[in-house]
Amino acid sequence: MGKNRLTAAILVFSFLGLPLAGCSDEERPGPEEAVASLADGISRVDVTGNEFAGSTVEAVNGMLEYVVSGMKIKPSVTVSKIDEVSANEAVATLNYVWDVNASTEDYTYQTTVTLERGSDTGWQTRFRSTTVHPDLLPWQRLVRKASPPTRADILGAGGSVLVRHWPVWQVVLDKSVLGENEYAASVYYLSLFLDLDADALTAKVQAAGPDDFVEVTTVRQDKVSPSFDSEIATIPGADALPERRVLGPSPGFAADLLGTVGPATDEMAADGLLAPGDLTGLSGLQREYDSQLRGSDAVTVRVLNADNTLSPPLFEAPAEPGVALETTLDLGIQSQADALLADTPGGSLVAIQPSTGNVLAVANSSGGKGTQTALLGEYSLGRSFLPVTELARLRAGAPGGTEEPDIPADADLAAASQSLGLGTAEGLGTPAFYGGAEQTVAADVPGTVLASPFAVAAVAASVGRGERVSPVLVLNPGARQDSGDGEAEPPSSAGAPALFADEAEQLQSILRANVAGVRASEELEVLGYVSGKPVMAAAGTAGTGGEKPDHAWVAAIQGDLAVAVFLPGSSADAVAVTAAFLEALAG
């Protein structure tokens, strides 16, 4: 909605300054202000403040609301011209623009409306059904039928389907046709047939009202036999209803990142881009790229008669399918990350391929309550984030990996963090916290390194590749409609100090020594050789501003894979999750 409003508004206000055809020389208020107010009121479906001949504002508002209620959107109405027929009568031409779907094609037409001078020299409108549409008779109304196309897929690495608008069976149990002594048998057979938890389903059925439909489960139609609905119908009270649902490969798959899809709320429809109930992205990438994924509805506008019969179409627009969103997520790697964090509240894992910068996994545990901590979490790592501090020390001439390192100056710390990718970005495709070195106000208080799990993974990828990596997640972000959530893209890495190959080699040696050398700690030795392949790693604790650390972190590199793991608890716990993740991928 609103593609034509600015131009139309300019035309209205420009027009109001022009002389009217047939205008008398006598000094008196013209109809310009009254017509402009009328057009604005119709656009808002509220003509309060206008005057009407032979009617009241309340009556006209009721009529207007009824006439356009079937459109489920509001028109944009502007003034085309005003002809003053006589000293006391004028005819105005109104332009209507209905933004009926997300395409560039609108439903447009013109109507005319008569105004007459009232006894107090003000202008009153003779409001009729034809004021809204030239073909509209009393007790008729306009109706818009929108048929959305199938929502486009979200794809992963290699074109794998991560999310699709699948045909599904919604399995329900109708308690109204069952006696109390029949519930148990139906629940038993449904649990057996669908491999469900019988106790959980029993509790759900018992909690529902005696006449309720109980939603049992949803299954994709391509995952069951062609006779699935017939087989379900043999269970008393059970039925399989055909629907379409936007689903991932498994429940919870990259849920916080990919987001959810559902009916648009009244608040979401307030700007006119959607109608209440339209299927739309509610969170994550589904919301950020909703216009790209949703496409454009097929639309028909007709007149609905008083007897509920419909006229031939006044306007028709074909559907325009959405465009698939291409991402770098790896289906197998993401699944392993989700599985590992399933029972670890508050945990996050990000995996990046150093050679390409492709983000392969972004996982948050179910205990994160829907927050995207993997990308947006802001953790103060103090001055103990080894890759950054060691690079700063190497550049200052200190030998790498000494037991009692000198504390780098804030300026050196900031330069090292930028060289490794903290605080810089070049097109991830979704909001993220990129971190960086933060200098405190007090000159004698050392600064800290800030990072998200994603930023830590990007640093590990830069060390593994031997040069700064700019991670990428979305490959075709041209149609992005930013939801405004999270942090805006930070400045690009242009002008940031480079990471040189010899520096990267020294960092790799230091990180390798952490797990399989004289510097190796007992907890990091677990990562020495996972599945026979060497690992480079660092670990520590992190906080979000409190006095005590509340998270542990690990940054690890194995072959062409860089991983960051954050979770509550000790760094030994984070190391164990990292080792299990690498072992699962090797298996």
C-alpha angles and dihedrals in degrees: 000000000000102000090130102029099094094049091043093049091052090051092050096051092041089050094052090065093057124093115257123241109260095007114168122237089231112108107247137126112279125219094251097099093044093051093047090050091049092051091049092049094050089050088055093039087235119097096180109148095038126105124229133200112236095356144065132246090246093053093047092047090052092049093046093049091050094047095053100032092098092058093063089206134072125247127235106232125189136167118260100180144331124221116194102213095185140344089282104030136060135174119214127197115217126201116216122200119183114189092208099175143355094279125096092251115097132186105246135175142141133246133184128224131189123226127191132194112254127220090266091054090255120127122250127196125230094218115200135163086259088063085074098038129000093227097046118114125195113287092019122111140190119253130190121202114197122191111190120215119237108285113254122252130255107227133202136202113326092013094291114163111246099168129014138169094247129190105243142178114237104207113209137175117218106212092186092074095047132078119227090255091056098057095081095053094048092047091049094052093042091051091048095046096044098034093240133154102269095201093051092047091047091054091048093050093046091050092054123088121264093256099038131122105232115210104225103178145313122241130183112248092225090058097058137054121281088247094053095116092049092050092049090051091062089069110085112256094002126121138171113222120198115237141146121242133180102237140169126220090272138003110282096013106162084328100166093046100043094038132199138288126218145132117313115251124229088255092053090049094050094097092054097243090110137026119228108273096024113139107254143153112275102184145356122014090337089066098037092053098030096127091052095047098038098053119188128309124240103245136197124182118199141160115255112213125216089258090055094252118136130231123228111280116289090191136007131187125180123232119263112208121232123250119247115248110233117211136173096234113133111225095213097042093046091049092052091049092050092048094051093050096043093097097032110087114211096014129137134188130187125184124192132182105230096204093059105016088235114155105230101180138013110182134174124182120246088249090070090085093226096307116138096228093153091068104018105032113120113210128176106222092184113216092309099090095120102204092055098040093046093050090050091050093047090053090049089056098255117139111255123251099014118161095240107034123193115248109253120233116256093249091052091047092051093049092048092050091052092048089056093048103263113144094009132093144173111193116318088164099229135055116280140160107247097187127206143178115304121204117209123231093243111077093214095052114084119235127241140229116245121200147154122221086259092053091050090052089050090053091050089049091052091051091047094049095042095235137058113292123212104204121221129197107162115052100188107035097152096114097044116148104196114223091205092240120136129000124330119244108284123225116295123257091256107128095015115128113266127244108233125214095243090051091051091050091054091049090050090053091050093049091047091050089055091068105027110020145060090295093052115124123212092250095049094047086078086074095050095108116357109189089348096301124112120248131204115206151156130197139189146135129281138198140197098221104300125115093253127054112253100186139042123216139198128192112195137174126197119168109308094347130093119189136187121192124188124180141144115270134041128339086246088065091051090049091051092053090047092051092048090050094052092045091051091053092049091051 
